[in-house]
Amino acid sequence: MKFSLKQPYLLLGLIIFIFLLTRLYRISDIPPSLYWDEASIGYNGYSISKTLKDEWGDFLPIHFRAFGEFKLPAYIYAVAIFVKIFGLNEFSVRAPAVLFSLGTLLVTFFLAKKISASFSIALWSTFLLTISPWFFIFSRTGYEAAAGLMFYILGIYLFLLHRRKFFIFFAVLSFILSAYSYNSFRILSPLTLLILIIFEIKNLTANIGKLIPVIIISAIFSAASLFPIYRLYVYDAGNSRLNIVGIKSGKDFFTNYLSHFSPNFLLSGDKNLRSQQPRFGQIYFIDIFLIIFGILYILKSKSKYFWLFVIFLLIEPIPASLTKESPHALRSLSTVPFICMIASLGVIYIKKILKVKPIFLNCLIIIVAIIFFAKYFFSFLTTYPVQSSKDWQFGYKEIFTKYSSEFSNYKRIIISDEHAQPYVFALFYGQYDPEKFRTTVIRNDVSQWGFSTVYKFDKFEFGKVKKLVDENTVETLIFASANEQIPNKVPDEIIKFLDGSIAFWVYRI
């Protein structure tokens, strides 16, 4: 297919339209609830927008203590802006992920165009990324990785523009932002920068005289960015996160690494229902063929830059492989743009082999890909909310939205912590005043891993229901988990997950 000057950007506009339509449609209610990290991100963004402090009272922190795992700042500050404009709600938490992912989409287009010098490859890369099942859920929910991925891909693209000398500094700055967006990029960004320097060493040394000032400035910024990270892991409790999720041996790493390329993971998908739908893989079956032909295209190509797609594809699972939960779709999310770029080369190579009219083959592949995506998207809107409501902690949303009008009628409100961190849902859905929360909160002792839970604030109490209820309990509204029925008491109501299973028993005493 030959392009006029305007045609590629018209097609890019159509792809963007499809992306925004499928990401923004019912974004507030599918998935059916925020999960605890989303609620925490949202409330800390709300607290920043109201008081310039996080939930712990720290002024404009670089690392947000949250549950004790120290969330990274980029996504939370983006949410704070949305909360300021649209209020504290699901849209404000999830919409930044859509914008960051749109940025990833656009940078993927320009990166593929830069490396291939082909509008066709750039458009195919962008289209395949838009419909990717691996990319989809993470591009419309409040995951910090969405910000990290955009800054990471942008850093690669800007570095390849190094002949404009200040772009090296902007590339380094983008890599730093990726490292302050999601933990995986604290490993990937410096490794990727090293690979790019090796790849471009000849061109860099040829212009070293002009680049020295920029390199010095970039080095200073890079060094400065390491101090908060060093402090987190040496003086704060940030190292506890590594103790929880980290592997113990090189054998585990090797096994985990290979699992990200296994057919079971790629074609059957991540088993975490917050990361993928059941019965759907991380890629479509058709992608396997496109990837194979894409690699054949690279092997026959004379351009060394196509090998960047392969090299980056191979390094992306490294951070995820260092953790116990593996394969892990979220921690290896940065794999997806490079899979799509290689698959786009496969489309081009198939057209060369078959020697059919490009428009015919383009239409055929687009139709097949759209059929796969339409099936995925329809399932996401209809079946997925029912299958996954427990994983998204839907029961807590029901408590704090449907029963909030009753809270003023009781002196105590007891809520089971069976499904983890219920306090943050009380804060989020109740839009609880941050200053008041900080003055009334009573926390449990910090665990040996550095994690924090809330025992109570105001009239809310959280924990095991049988420990909080006694014979003198009166004027109390109780939400007990399915496993915590109160003896000799008949529940007044039942809160159910969308699949019909019991989330909470409701008692009015």
C-alpha positions in Angstrom: 0.0 0.0 0.0 1.4 3.4 -1.0 0.7 6.3 1.2 0.1 9.9 0.5 1.5 12.4 3.0 -1.8 12.7 4.8 -3.0 9.2 4.6 -0.8 7.6 7.4 -2.0 10.3 9.9 -5.6 9.8 8.9 -5.2 6.1 9.6 -3.3 6.8 12.8 -6.3 9.0 13.8 -8.7 6.1 13.2 -6.6 3.8 15.3 -6.5 6.4 18.1 -10.3 6.7 17.9 -10.7 2.9 18.3 -8.3 3.0 21.2 -10.1 5.8 23.1 -13.5 4.3 22.4 -12.6 0.9 23.8 -10.7 2.4 26.8 -13.1 5.1 27.9 -16.4 3.2 27.4 -17.8 2.3 30.9 -14.4 2.9 32.4 -15.8 3.7 35.8 -17.8 0.5 36.2 -15.8 -2.1 34.3 -13.8 -3.6 36.0 -16.7 -3.5 38.6 -14.8 -1.9 41.4 -11.5 -0.4 42.3 -9.1 -2.8 43.9 -7.1 -1.7 47.0 -4.1 -0.3 45.2 -6.3 1.8 42.9 -8.3 3.1 45.9 -5.0 3.9 47.7 -3.6 5.7 44.6 -6.9 7.6 44.3 -7.1 8.6 48.0 -3.5 9.7 48.2 -4.0 11.8 45.1 -7.1 13.2 46.7 -5.1 14.0 49.9 -2.4 15.7 47.8 -5.0 17.8 45.9 -6.5 18.9 49.2 -3.6 19.3 51.6 -0.4 18.7 49.6 0.2 15.8 52.0 -0.3 12.1 51.6 -2.5 10.0 53.9 0.4 9.7 56.4 0.9 13.5 56.5 4.1 13.6 54.4 4.4 16.8 52.4 4.7 16.2 48.6 6.5 12.9 49.0 8.7 11.3 46.4 7.7 7.8 47.7 4.2 7.3 49.1 4.2 5.0 52.1 0.6 3.9 51.5 0.3 0.3 52.9 4.0 0.3 53.7 5.1 -0.8 50.3 6.0 2.8 49.1 4.1 3.6 45.9 5.9 5.6 43.3 4.9 9.2 42.6 4.3 9.7 38.9 0.9 8.1 38.6 -0.4 9.4 41.9 0.5 13.1 41.1 -1.3 12.6 37.7 -4.3 11.3 39.6 -4.2 14.3 41.9 -4.6 16.6 38.9 -7.6 14.6 37.7 -9.2 14.5 41.2 -8.8 18.3 41.3 -10.7 18.6 38.1 -13.2 15.7 38.2 -13.5 14.9 41.9 -12.6 11.7 43.7 -14.1 8.9 41.7 -13.2 5.8 39.5 -12.8 7.9 36.4 -10.2 10.2 38.0 -8.1 7.1 39.1 -8.3 5.2 35.7 -8.4 8.0 33.1 -4.7 8.9 33.6 -3.8 5.3 32.5 -5.8 5.9 29.3 -3.8 9.0 28.6 -0.4 7.5 29.5 -1.3 4.5 27.3 -2.3 6.8 24.5 1.1 8.3 24.8 2.7 4.8 24.6 0.6 4.2 21.4 1.8 7.4 19.8 5.5 6.9 20.8 5.3 3.4 19.5 4.2 4.8 16.1 7.1 7.3 15.9 9.6 4.8 17.3 8.6 2.1 14.7 8.7 4.8 12.0 12.1 6.0 13.1 13.7 2.5 13.1 12.0 1.2 10.0 11.5 4.4 7.9 8.2 2.9 7.0 4.7 4.3 7.7 3.3 0.9 7.0 5.3 -0.8 9.8 4.5 2.1 12.2 0.8 1.9 11.6 0.7 -1.9 11.9 2.7 -1.6 15.2 0.2 0.9 16.5 -2.9 -1.0 15.4 -1.6 -4.3 16.9 -0.8 -2.6 20.2 -4.3 -1.1 20.3 -6.0 -4.5 20.1 -3.4 -6.4 22.2 -5.1 -8.4 25.0 -1.9 -8.0 27.0 -2.1 -4.2 26.8 -5.8 -3.8 27.1 -6.7 -4.2 30.7 -3.7 -2.2 31.9 -4.5 0.7 29.6 -7.9 1.4 31.3 -7.3 0.6 34.9 -5.3 2.5 37.5 -2.0 0.8 37.2 1.2 2.7 37.8 2.9 0.7 35.0 1.0 2.6 32.4 3.0 5.8 33.2 6.2 3.9 33.4 5.8 2.3 30.0 5.1 5.5 28.3 8.2 7.3 29.8 10.3 4.2 29.0 9.3 4.0 25.3 9.7 7.7 25.0 13.2 7.5 26.5 14.2 5.0 23.8 12.7 7.2 21.0 14.3 10.4 22.3 17.7 8.7 22.6 17.6 7.7 18.9 17.2 11.4 18.1 20.6 12.1 19.7 21.9 14.0 16.7 19.9 16.8 18.2 22.2 16.9 21.2 19.7 18.0 23.9 17.5 15.0 23.1 20.0 12.8 25.1 19.2 14.8 28.2 15.4 14.5 27.5 15.9 10.7 27.0 17.6 10.4 30.3 15.0 12.5 32.0 12.3 10.2 30.5 14.1 7.1 31.8 14.3 8.7 35.2 10.5 9.4 35.1 9.9 5.8 34.2 11.9 4.7 37.2 9.7 6.9 39.4 6.6 5.4 37.8 6.9 1.7 38.3 9.5 -0.5 39.9 10.3 -2.7 36.9 11.8 0.3 35.1 14.3 0.8 37.9 16.0 -2.3 36.3 15.0 -1.9 32.7 15.7 1.8 32.2 19.4 1.8 33.0 19.9 -1.5 31.2 18.1 -0.1 28.1 20.2 3.0 28.2 23.4 1.0 28.3 22.2 -1.1 25.3 21.4 2.1 23.3 24.8 3.6 24.1 26.5 0.4 22.9 24.4 0.4 19.7 25.1 4.1 19.0 28.7 4.3 20.3 30.1 5.1 16.9 27.7 8.0 16.2 28.1 9.2 19.8 31.9 9.3 19.7 31.8 11.1 16.4 30.0 14.0 18.0 31.5 13.7 21.4 32.7 17.3 21.5 29.2 18.7 21.1 27.7 16.1 23.4 30.0 16.5 26.5 27.9 19.3 28.2 24.7 17.3 27.7 26.3 14.1 29.0 27.5 15.9 32.1 24.1 17.4 32.8 22.4 14.1 32.2 24.9 12.3 34.5 24.2 14.9 37.3 20.4 14.4 37.0 20.8 10.6 36.9 23.0 10.7 40.1 20.6 13.0 41.9 17.7 10.7 41.0 19.4 7.8 42.8 19.5 9.4 46.2 15.7 9.0 47.0 15.9 5.4 45.8 19.0 4.7 47.9 17.3 6.2 51.0 14.1 4.2 50.4 16.0 0.9 50.4 18.6 1.6 53.0 16.8 3.8 55.6 13.1 3.3 55.0 11.2 0.0 54.7 11.4 -0.2 50.9 13.6 -3.3 51.1 10.8 -5.2 52.7 8.9 -5.3 49.4 11.9 -7.2 47.9 11.9 -9.7 50.7 8.3 -10.5 50.0 8.2 -10.8 46.2 11.9 -11.6 45.5 13.2 -15.0 44.4 15.9 -16.9 46.2 18.0 -18.5 43.5 19.3 -18.2 40.0 17.5 -21.3 39.0 14.2 -19.6 40.0 15.2 -16.7 37.8 15.9 -18.9 34.8 12.6 -20.8 35.2 10.6 -17.6 35.6 12.3 -15.9 32.7 11.4 -18.8 30.3 7.8 -18.9 31.6 7.1 -15.5 30.0 7.7 -17.0 26.6 5.9 -20.3 27.2 2.8 -21.1 25.1 0.8 -21.7 28.3 1.3 -18.0 29.3 1.2 -16.4 25.9 -1.9 -18.3 24.7 -3.7 -19.1 28.0 -2.9 -15.9 29.8 -2.0 -14.7 33.3 -4.1 -16.5 35.9 -4.6 -13.3 38.0 -8.0 -12.0 37.0 -7.0 -8.4 37.5 -4.4 -9.0 34.7 -6.3 -11.0 32.1 -9.6 -12.5 31.3 -10.1 -16.3 31.7 -9.8 -18.2 28.4 -7.8 -15.4 26.7 -4.1 -15.4 26.2 -1.6 -12.5 26.4 -1.5 -12.6 22.6 -3.9 -13.9 20.0 -3.2 -17.2 18.1 -2.6 -15.2 14.9 0.1 -13.2 16.6 2.3 -16.3 16.8 2.6 -16.5 13.0 3.2 -12.8 12.7 5.9 -12.9 15.2 7.6 -15.8 13.5 7.6 -14.1 10.1 8.7 -10.9 11.8 11.8 -12.6 13.2 12.5 -14.1 9.8 12.3 -10.6 8.3 14.8 -9.3 10.9 17.2 -12.2 10.1 17.1 -11.3 6.4 17.3 -7.6 6.9 20.5 -5.6 6.6 19.4 -3.0 9.2 21.0 -3.5 12.7 18.3 -1.4 14.2 15.6 -4.0 13.7 17.6 -6.1 16.2 16.7 -3.6 18.9 13.1 -5.0 18.7 14.5 -8.4 19.5 17.0 -7.3 22.2 14.4 -5.2 24.0 11.9 -8.1 23.8 14.4 -10.4 25.4 15.3 -8.1 28.3 11.7 -6.9 29.2 10.8 -10.0 31.3 13.9 -9.6 33.5 12.3 -7.6 36.4 9.3 -9.9 36.5 11.6 -12.9 36.6 13.2 -11.7 39.8 9.9 -12.1 41.6 8.1 -15.1 43.0 4.8 -14.6 41.0 5.8 -15.5 37.5 5.0 -15.3 34.7 3.5 -11.9 35.6 1.7 -9.9 32.9 1.9 -6.5 34.7 5.5 -6.6 35.6 6.4 -7.7 32.0 4.1 -5.2 30.3 6.9 -3.4 28.5 7.3 -6.6 26.4 4.1 -5.7 24.4 5.2 -2.8 22.2 8.2 -4.8 20.9 6.0 -7.9 20.3 3.7 -5.6 18.2 6.7 -4.1 16.3 8.1 -7.6 15.4 4.6 -8.7 14.4 4.2 -5.7 12.2 7.4 -6.8 10.4 5.8 -10.2 10.0 2.9 -8.6 8.1 5.3 -6.9 5.7 7.2 -10.1 5.2 4.1 -12.2 4.5 3.1 -9.7 1.9 6.5 -10.0 0.2 6.4 -13.8 0.2 2.8 -14.2 -1.1 3.2 -11.4 -3.7 -0.5 -10.6 -3.6 -2.1 -7.2 -3.8 -1.1 -5.4 -0.5 -4.6 -4.0 0.0 -6.1 -7.5 -0.2 -3.8 -8.9 2.5 -4.0 -5.8 4.6 -7.8 -6.1 4.7 -7.7 -9.8 5.4 -5.3 -9.5 8.4 -7.2 -6.5 9.7 -10.6 -8.3 9.5 -9.1 -11.4 11.3 -7.5 -9.2 14.0 -10.7 -7.2 14.5 -12.7 -10.5 15.0 -10.3 -11.6 17.7 -10.4 -8.2 19.4 -14.2 -7.9 19.1 -14.6 -11.3 20.9 -12.2 -10.2 23.6 -13.9 -6.8 24.1 -17.4 -8.2 24.2 -16.3 -10.7 26.8 -14.7 -7.9 28.8 -18.0 -6.0 28.9 -20.3 -8.9 29.6 -18.6 -12.0 31.2 -15.5 -10.6 32.8 -17.2 -8.4 35.5 -19.0 -11.4 36.8 -15.9 -13.6 36.8 -13.6 -11.1 38.4 -15.7 -9.1 40.9 -14.2 -10.8 43.9 -10.7 -10.1 42.6 -11.6 -6.5 42.2 -12.9 -6.4 45.8 -16.4 -5.5 44.7 -17.9 -6.3 48.1 -16.2 -3.3 49.7 -17.5 -1.0 47.0 -21.0 -2.3 47.9 -20.5 -1.5 51.6 -19.4 2.0 51.2 -21.8 3.0 48.4 -25.0 1.3 49.3 -24.9 1.5 53.1 -23.2 4.9 53.6 -26.6 6.5 54.3 -26.9 4.2 57.4 -23.5 5.0 58.9 -24.8 8.0 60.9 -27.3 5.7 62.7 -24.6 3.7 64.5 -21.9 4.3 67.0 -19.7 1.5 65.6 -19.2 0.2 62.1 -17.3 -3.1 62.1 -15.9 -4.4 58.7 -14.1 -7.6 58.1 -10.6 -7.3 56.7 -11.0 -10.7 54.9 -10.5 -9.2 51.5 -7.6 -6.8 52.6 -7.2 -3.1 53.4 -10.9 -2.2 53.8 -10.0 1.1 55.4 -8.9 2.6 52.1 -12.3 1.9 50.5 -13.9 3.8 53.4 -11.7 6.7 52.7 -12.1 6.6 49.0 -15.8 6.1 48.6 -16.6 8.3 51.6 -14.3 11.0 50.4 -13.1 11.3 54.0 -11.3 14.4 55.0 -7.5 13.7 55.0 -6.8 15.9 58.0 -9.5 14.3 60.1 -8.3 10.9 59.1 -4.8 11.6 60.2 -6.0 12.8 63.6 -8.3 9.8 64.3 -6.5 6.9 62.7 -5.2 4.0 64.9 -3.0 1.6 63.0 -2.0 -2.0 63.8 1.6 -2.7 64.5 3.7 -2.7 61.4 4.3 -6.3 60.2 7.8 -7.8 60.0 7.7 -7.0 56.2 7.0 -3.3 56.9 3.3 -3.5 55.9 0.7 -1.4 57.7 -3.0 -1.9 58.3 -5.6 0.3 60.0 -7.4 -0.9 63.1 -9.8 2.0 63.2 -10.6 5.6 62.4 -13.6 7.6 63.4 -16.4 5.1 64.0 -15.0 2.5 61.6 -13.2 -0.6 62.9 -11.5 -3.2 60.8 -10.3 -6.7 61.5 -11.6 -10.2 62.3 -15.2 -9.8 63.2 -15.2 -12.4 66.0 -12.4 -10.4 67.8 -14.3 -7.1 67.5 -17.8 -8.3 68.5 -18.7 -9.2 72.1 -21.8 -9.5 74.3 -21.8 -5.8 74.9 -21.9 -4.8 71.3 -24.8 -2.5 70.6 -25.7 0.2 68.1 -23.3 -1.4 65.7 -23.5 -2.1 62.0 -21.4 -5.2 61.1 -20.1 -6.5 57.8 -18.8 -10.0 58.3 -17.2 -12.0 55.5 -18.7 -15.2 54.3 -16.5 -17.2 56.7 -17.4 -15.0 59.8 -21.1 -15.5 60.5 -21.9 -14.4 64.1 -23.2 -17.3 66.2 -26.8 -17.1 67.3 -27.4 -14.0 65.1 -29.4 -14.0 61.9 -28.0 -11.7 59.3 -30.3 -8.9 58.2 -28.9 -8.9 54.6 -26.4 -10.4 52.3 -23.9 -8.6 50.0 -23.0 -10.8 47.1 -20.3 -10.7 44.5 -21.5 -10.5 40.9 -21.2 -14.3 40.4 -23.7 -14.8 43.2 -21.2 -15.9 45.9 -21.4 -14.3 49.4 -19.2 -11.3 50.0 -20.5 -10.2 53.4 -23.2 -10.9 56.0 -24.8 -7.7 57.2 -25.8 -7.4 60.9 -27.6 -4.5 62.6 -27.3 -4.7 66.3 
